[in-house]
Amino acid sequence: MYILKAMELSLKGRTAVVTGGTHGIGRAMSRRLAACGANVYIFDIDSDDEIDFPSHQVRCDVTSRASIQAAFDRSGVPDALFINAGTGIVKPLDETTREVWDKTISLNLTAAFETLQEGAARMKGSGKGGAIVLTASTNSYDGEESLIAYNATKAGVLGILHTAANELGPYGIRVNSVNPGLIRTRLTQAAFDTPAVIKDYFRAIPMGRGGEPDEVAKAAIFLASDWASYITGASLLVDGGQMCCKFGPWKDSEAEFNNGHWRLKK
């Protein structure tokens, strides 16, 4: 009888690079990677003396190709590269200035491309293969209002994903993305703190709540691990089911909203 041996999700002995790894989802990725045994390098323009897990902080402005190159020179060739740095500036269409547009494109799209290009070149040169995980968004698919620049960049990230998976597959480099929905971070905390906003927003989420950074981190690390060894070019939604339904399942007659979470009435 064949007995399947239990597999441990381990990244012991592997080098992982996380851009934008000081805050929010990136910080959760970095923490979870360290817990899985990876040698973690955080590329971020910010630093944080209160990071309480093993990691190397490398000051890096991902909008500068020279800064990206210098950061990779310090980290060495990554086995896993998490391209996560980004921004979201809320502006209606008619108030989205060229400055807002250019800043968003530069950080969310151009920096993602250049980080991937630089990291992939080094990974190809090593001959060891590896994994790249991009942080896209549910906004890669929909047109949420007042986020036209952000939405355009996150749609573009999927273009990078599909092309890179195609071209890098022969080198044993897998490329995938996580696509978070509304996740509790410093950028979204104000929304989470406003029940009138999230009550209606969460009606459209079958799980009835927003997400936490670690929930995205665990999905991303799965994609970078050997457990996903035959997965490339994939976009993994981490959105509580939001993108699967046109109208939300939560009705006041059947459910109640407390502490940021819809639940069925008993």
N, C-alpha and C positions, 0 to 999 in steps of 0.2 A: 504494500500500500504506500502510495506517495504521500509524504507529509510535507506540507508547505512550512518552511522555516519562517519564523517571525522576522520581519525587517524593522530595523530601527531607522527613523529619519535622522540621519547623522550627517553633519558636514565637517566632521573632525579632520583637521589637517588641511582644509581648503581655505583659500583666501577669497573673501567676499568684499566687494566694494559697494557702498550705498551712497548715492548722491542725495543731497538734502536729508542726510541722516541724523541731524541734530534735533529735529522737531517732528511731531505728529506721526504720520504713517511711516516716514523714514526712520524715525527713532525706534518705533516699534519693530520694524524690520531688523534694525541693527541689534536690538536687545535679543530678539528671538534667534537671530543668527549666532550670536555669542552663546546662547543657551544650547544651540545645536553643535557647538564645538568649533565653529568657524573662526578664522583669524580675520577680524572685522576692521575695515578701513572706512571711515566716514569722511566723505568729501562734502564740505559745506563751507559757505562763506562765513557762517557763524560758528562759534565754539561754545562749549558749555562745560564748566568745571564740575557740574553736578551729575554728569553721566556716571551711573553706578554699575556699569558692566564693562567687561574687558573689551577695549577697542582702541584704535589709533585715530585720532582726529587730525585730518589734513585740511588746512585752509585751502579752499578751492572756489574760484569764481567760474562756474560752469558756462558762463557766457563768453569766456576767454579761452580760445584754443590753447594758448601757451600755458595757462593755469591748469587746464585739464591734463596736458602732457606732463607737467611738473608733478602733478598729484599721482599719476600713474607711475612715474619714475620712482616715487616713494613707496607705493604699495606693491610694485611688482605686478606680474601677470595675474589677473583675477581668474579664479575658477568660476565664480558667480558674480555677475554685475547687475546691480539693481539701479535702474535709471529712474529716479523718483523726484528729483528737484522740480519745482514748478510754482506757479502763482495763479491766482484767480482774482481778477479785478471786476467788480460788479458795476457795470455801466449800461444804460439802455443804448440801443443802436445809434440813436441820434446824438448821444453824448460820448460815444467811443471815439476818442481822438486818435490821431496817428501815433501820438506818444504812447497811449495805452496799448494800442494795437502792436506797435513795434516791441514794447517791453514784454508783452505776453508771448509774442512769436519768438523773441530772442531766448527767453528762459524755457518755455514749454516745448518748443519744437526744434529750433536751431541747436540749442544746447543738448537736447536729447540725441539729435542726429550726430553731433560732433563727439559726444561722449561714447555713443555706440560705435562710431567709426574708429575712434582711437582705441577703445577697449578691444574691439573685434580684431583689429590688426595685430595687437599683441597676443591675443588668444590664438589666432591663426598661426602666428609665428612660433608659438610654443609647441604646437602639434598635439596638445592634450585635449582639445575640445573645450566644452564648458557650457554655461547657461547664462542667458541674458533675460532679465525680466523688466519690462517697461511698466510704468504706472500710467495707464490711460484713465478712462472714466466712463460712467454711464452717459456723460455728456459727449462722448465720442459718437453716440447714436442719436441723441435727441437735441432739440433746440431750445433748451431752457432760456427763458427770457433774461435780458440784461447781462448775458455772458457770451456775446457773439465772438469775441476774440478767444476766450477760453475754449468755447465749443469748437471753433475752427482748429485750434492747436491739438485738441484731444482727438478729433477726427483724423488729423494728420499723423498722430502717433500710430494709429492703426495702419496707415500706409507704410510707415517706416517698419512696423512690425512684420507685415506680410512680405515685404521685399527682402528684409534682412533674413527672415527665416528661410526664404527661398535660396538666397545666395550663400548663407553660412552653413546650411545643413550638410553639404559635402565635407566640411571641415569638422564635423562633430559638434558644432555649436548650435544649441537650441535657443530659439527666441520666442518668448511668450509675453503676454501682458495680463495684469490684473486691472479690472475695471470697477473701481469702487463707486458706490452710491454716496449718500450723505453719511459721512463719518465724523465722529466727534474729534475735532482738532482745535487748535487755537484760532484758526480761521473761521470755523463754523460754530464755535461755542456760543456765540451770541444768539444764533438761531435755536440751538438746543435749550438755551435759557429762556426762550419765549414760547410758552405753551400754545398761545394762539396761532403761532406760525407752524410749529411742528405737529400739532394735532391734525390739521388738514393735510400737511405734507405726508405724514405717516399713514394716512388713510389709503394711500396708493401703494403701500408696501405690505405684502402678505405677512411678513414677520412682525409687522405692527410697530417697528421701532427703527431708530438709526443704528449705525454700526460703530464699532470701536476700532481704533487703529490696529490692535493686535489681531483682530479678525482678518484684516487685509494682509497683515504680515504673514500669518500662517499660510494663507493661500499662495502668497508670493514665494515663500520658502519651499512649499510643496513643488511648485513649478521649477524651481532651481535644483531640486533634489533628484536622486536616482529613482525615486518613486514616479517621476514624470519622464522617464528615460525615452519614451516614444511619443512625447508630446512636443510639438513645435508649431509655431504659427497660430497658436490658440489665444483667444481672449476670454479670460475667466471673470465672469461677473461676480462681484462681491457686493450685493445690493439688497439683500433680504427679499429678493424676488420682484423688485420694483419694475424691471424691464420686461417681465413676463406677462403683465396684465395691463389692459387698457383702462379699466376702472378698478379702483381699490375695493377690497372685500369688507372694509370696516364700516358698519352702520350703527348709528346711535341707538337704534332700537334693539340691537343684538350685542353691542359691545360698549365698553367704557374706556376712557383714556385717563390713565393715572401715571404720574411719575415718568412721563415721556414714553409710555408704552400702551398701545391698544391691546385689550384682552377681552375675550368673550365673557359675557355675563354668566354667572353661575346659576 
